[in-house]
Amino acid sequence: MQKIRVVIAKPGLDGHDRGAKVIARALRDAGMEVIYTGLRQTPEQIVAAALQEDADAIGLSILSGAHMHICPRVMELLREKGLQDVLVVVGGIIPDVDIPKLNGIGVKGIFLPGTPMQEIVDFITRNVRSRVET
Amino acid sequence: MQADLKVGLYGPSGPPYNGLIMKTAAPGPSASKERRGSFTTISGRPIHQLYTPADIAALDYERDLGEPGAFPYTRGIHPTGYRGRLWTMRQFAGFGTPEETNKRYKQLLKAGGTGLSVAFDLPTLMGRDPDHELSLGEVGKCGVNVTSLADMETLFDGIDLAAITTSMTINSPASMIFAMYLVVAEKQGASWDHLSGTIQNDILKEFIAQKEYIYPPRPSMRLITDVFAFCAERVPRWNTISVSGYHIREAGATAAQELAFTLRDGVEYVQYGVDTGLDVDGFAPRLSFFFNSHSDFFEEIAKYRAARRIWAHVMRDRFKAKNPRSWQLRFHTQTAGVSLTAQQPYNNVVRTALQAMAAVLGGTQSLHTNSLDEALALPTEAAATLALRTQQIIAHETGVTNIVDPLGGSYFVEKLTSDLEEETLAYFDTIDRMGGMVAAIEKGYPQREVAESAYRFQQAVERRDKIIVGVNDFVAAEDEPIGTLYIDESAAERQLAKLNELRKSRDNSRVRAALDALKEGARGSANTMPLLVDAVRAYATVGEMCDALREVWGEYEETPII
């Protein structure tokens, strides 16, 4: 079976990258292929990375409160590029009221501080598109 | 690096981790009756069952502890501890527009807060105006947006800058924001001679941990030594830097790494100051520090005590400082944001109280206590007030302020203090051999150490070697939702409107002239501070001033290290 490929990205101006880096390693240790983009990536750069890397999933780490700007833009760009089957998950500080809004635009998983890494690994494994085709 | 982990969109990968391997303590004499095979601190430090005089046999009271107020200050820098003066209760606050934050400051001062601490938003911290593309969605979210002098005037409207002390958490654009503060004070009629407060101004920990850098390390260091020189002459009571371990710890460092990297950053700043020709005793007394207070109670207390002892020796023995004030390490503490959980948020009140108690027992000069809702959002007014009340209860009800260094002489705490000192000095050796902290950062050394510790801790949590109540044990089926502060987009709209108005109403030729003078000064060796004060007076924006220096010095890009 092919390995699941995940792009982990830090969009926006924020530099707090502990979560992004820890989850990148956890997914790798769980047998996935992980591409970490580094800091301050625009939605355009993130989607370009997902396209180029043939990613099955994108994990966005956002702690600054800018998620309601960044996530809709990422989803829009994925649609434009025909990548709507790429699983998008978000981790960080997300107020309760925004969770249904993010789910509504197609963000499948939202993980708040304290989420066990295994839960994120399991969620991605369960929800990525099937990769039986080559 | 590992085959399946690509880093930094195709950048180079770092060398393998070569940090400390944690040892497991031998089980105690009655190990068979113990709950676990080994006991460790939150940093992975092995802890024995019992500590006895044998553990501190090498310790000499006069040489290694000293009375409070006497070298090497292990027991504190004041002879009277908190019997003389309590710590400053300084609550970090800022959100939305300067108008909204000004209201919060007045409320905090009315509630008995004794100093202000400004939290800026990410555009301000990164030197971008609200109309820059990267500012989209970030204006006023993590703190208050300050674009120009006009915003700074609003932020401190009705607050007498001569009567309070203000701490400003700002790093890359620290000089620009400080220049604004000075001009507001001047307009209020407050003399710079008497102004007191702190700018964080610590770029090294940005490269290591928080990543709010703009310029490459070396020109960034020049901005900082310019502030040292400027303040020594013009603003003598200002704390020119707050050398910060807080963010290094939050990024995942152990207690020993927080201590070692912070103090070694301090050494680097002093060395740069001395290398630019400053007299060490002319600027060293205005250096201050900022530590985290995490959940492992005794390890934290020992960390603060070790910090004082190490710094006293560094300043006296390494830099030959003569003024005792240069030897004394003064520090601010903030409780560990990273320890707060979104689950069962009321538990955070208890965590914060215990962490605050450790900071007090360690002799902090000022303290910020986090609010219970900070794993979810910026704090509400009610949550921020409760956090302040936590400090007041420690100060006025627990009795711990009646005695100086109450844990001094504890076999355990003294042994921990000595061990942390020893580990810090080992890190000093490693970093010295690399050519100093700037060189070590350029090699990615502290970044790699911190990332490794962060991952190791997370693995310990996953294995439930470390228990976080409400997260990996004692989990509740569902949490009662709590009300949180929600920052909408109106702050961004108002700040944008004000910026557009400012660009029309100010004397733009004066702005251009001031920015040109700044660039020219930066290309040469002029002190940048007076040039920034001129630009601020002309109402140049943070983004414009930072861009002027970006033009001269370029921007830093890191190679991400996992």
Interface residues (C-beta under 8 A of the other chain):
Chain A: K3 G12 L13 D14 G15 H16 D17 R18 K21 V22 A24 R25 A26 R28 G31 M32 E33 V34 I35 Y36 T37 G38 L39 R40 T42 Q45 A49 S64 G65 A66 H67 M68 H69 I70 I93 P95 D96 V97 L112 P113 G114 P116 M117 Q118
Chain B: Q2 D4 L5 K6 V7 G8 L9 G11 L122 P123 L125 M126 R128 E133 L134 S135 L136 G137 E138 K141 C142 E206 Q210 K211 E212 Y213 E250 A251 G252 V338 L340 T341 A342 Q343 A375 L376 A377 A451 A454 Y455 Q458 V461 E462 I468 G470 V471 N472 P481 T484 Y486 I487 E558 P560 I562
